[in-house]
Amino acid sequence: MENNMKILPYATWVVKEEEYKLKLDTAGIIKLEESFKSNLISVLDTASGIPPLAVMLKITHQAMLKYNHGIKLKEVYDLFDDYVDEGGSQTSFLTDVIMPIYQSGGFFSKSIAEEMDGQLQQAKEQM
């Protein structure tokens, strides 16, 4: 492990001026992997480059539970609707919410996270 490795303590998602903290812990990761019958890296690897919305929202829901106890999946759907009404999209959700959830969950080393940040910034500029 790198001594100077800095992992985000949690990701954030702002909807209607409210900031939600998001963090996948080990139990949450295992629960999602059992649900998807796959590891969480592979659910991002799709032919279109964007995972299904249902997958992204289930990951977000699980990540919200650590700091937003008792939040229901339906509430996450409603938050996503509000996010879209505010100008968000599935693509921006992937880059601005899902990837930071993965980074804060320890899925990537610092060097990989930095490389991904650069690629995500390029993708945002092309949108």
C-alpha positions as CSV (number, residue, x, y, z in Angstrom):
1,M,0.0,0.0,0.0
2,E,1.3,3.4,-0.9
3,N,2.1,5.6,2.2
4,N,0.8,8.8,0.7
5,M,-2.3,7.2,-0.8
6,K,-5.3,9.5,-0.4
7,I,-8.7,8.0,-0.8
8,L,-11.9,10.1,-0.6
9,P,-13.5,9.6,2.8
10,Y,-16.9,9.6,1.1
11,A,-18.5,10.8,-2.1
12,T,-21.2,13.4,-2.3
13,W,-24.3,14.0,-4.3
14,V,-26.1,17.3,-4.2
15,V,-29.8,17.4,-5.1
16,K,-32.1,20.4,-4.4
17,E,-29.2,22.1,-2.5
18,E,-28.9,19.2,-0.1
19,E,-25.6,17.3,0.1
20,Y,-25.8,13.5,0.6
21,K,-22.7,11.6,1.8
22,L,-22.1,8.3,0.0
23,K,-19.8,5.5,1.2
24,L,-19.7,1.8,0.3
25,D,-18.4,-0.3,3.2
26,T,-17.4,-3.9,3.0
27,A,-20.8,-5.2,4.1
28,G,-22.5,-3.0,1.4
29,I,-20.1,-4.2,-1.3
30,I,-20.8,-7.8,-0.5
31,K,-24.5,-7.2,-0.4
32,L,-24.4,-5.6,-3.9
33,E,-22.2,-8.3,-5.3
34,E,-24.6,-11.0,-4.1
35,S,-27.5,-9.0,-5.6
36,F,-25.8,-8.5,-9.0
37,K,-24.1,-12.0,-8.9
38,S,-20.9,-10.2,-10.0
39,N,-18.2,-8.0,-8.6
40,L,-18.8,-4.3,-8.7
41,I,-16.1,-3.5,-11.2
42,S,-17.6,-5.7,-13.8
43,V,-21.1,-4.0,-13.5
44,L,-19.4,-0.9,-14.8
45,D,-18.0,-2.7,-17.8
46,T,-20.8,-2.5,-20.4
47,A,-20.8,-2.3,-24.1
48,S,-22.4,1.1,-24.1
49,G,-20.0,2.4,-21.4
50,I,-22.9,3.4,-19.1
51,P,-24.3,0.8,-16.6
52,P,-28.0,0.4,-16.5
53,L,-29.7,3.1,-14.4
54,A,-31.2,0.5,-12.0
55,V,-27.6,-0.7,-11.2
56,M,-26.3,2.8,-10.6
57,L,-29.2,3.7,-8.3
58,K,-28.9,0.4,-6.3
59,I,-25.2,1.2,-5.8
60,T,-26.1,4.7,-4.8
61,H,-28.8,3.5,-2.4
62,Q,-26.4,1.2,-0.7
63,A,-23.8,3.9,-0.4
64,M,-26.3,6.3,1.1
65,L,-27.3,4.0,3.9
66,K,-24.1,4.7,5.9
67,Y,-24.9,8.3,6.4
68,N,-28.7,8.4,5.6
69,H,-30.1,5.6,7.7
70,G,-33.4,4.1,6.6
71,I,-33.5,5.8,3.2
72,K,-35.5,3.7,0.8
73,L,-34.6,2.8,-2.8
74,K,-37.8,4.6,-4.0
75,E,-36.5,7.8,-2.3
76,V,-33.3,7.5,-4.3
77,Y,-35.3,7.2,-7.5
78,D,-37.1,10.4,-6.5
79,L,-33.8,12.1,-5.8
80,F,-32.6,11.0,-9.3
81,D,-35.7,12.5,-10.9
82,D,-35.0,15.8,-9.1
83,Y,-31.3,15.6,-10.2
84,V,-32.4,15.2,-13.8
85,D,-34.9,18.1,-13.4
86,E,-31.9,20.2,-12.2
87,G,-30.0,19.4,-15.4
88,G,-28.3,16.1,-14.5
89,S,-28.1,13.1,-16.8
90,Q,-27.2,9.4,-16.5
91,T,-23.8,10.2,-18.0
92,S,-23.1,13.0,-15.5
93,F,-24.4,10.8,-12.7
94,L,-21.9,8.1,-13.7
95,T,-18.9,10.5,-13.7
96,D,-20.0,12.8,-10.8
97,V,-21.6,10.3,-8.4
98,I,-20.8,6.6,-9.2
99,M,-17.1,6.9,-9.9
100,P,-16.5,8.9,-6.7
101,I,-18.5,6.3,-4.8
102,Y,-16.0,3.7,-6.2
103,Q,-13.0,5.8,-5.4
104,S,-14.2,6.4,-1.8
105,G,-14.9,2.7,-1.4
106,G,-11.3,1.8,-2.1
107,F,-11.8,0.1,-5.5
108,F,-8.9,2.0,-7.1
109,S,-5.3,2.8,-6.1
110,K,-4.3,6.5,-6.0
111,S,-2.6,6.3,-9.4
112,I,-5.6,4.6,-11.0
113,A,-8.0,7.1,-9.4
114,E,-5.9,10.0,-10.7
115,E,-5.9,8.6,-14.2
116,M,-9.6,8.0,-14.0
117,D,-10.1,11.6,-12.9
118,G,-8.3,12.8,-15.9
119,Q,-10.4,10.6,-18.2
120,L,-13.6,11.7,-16.5
121,Q,-12.7,15.3,-16.9
122,Q,-12.2,14.7,-20.7
123,A,-15.5,12.9,-20.9
124,K,-17.3,15.8,-19.2
125,E,-15.7,18.3,-21.6
126,Q,-17.0,16.3,-24.6
127,M,-20.6,16.2,-23.3
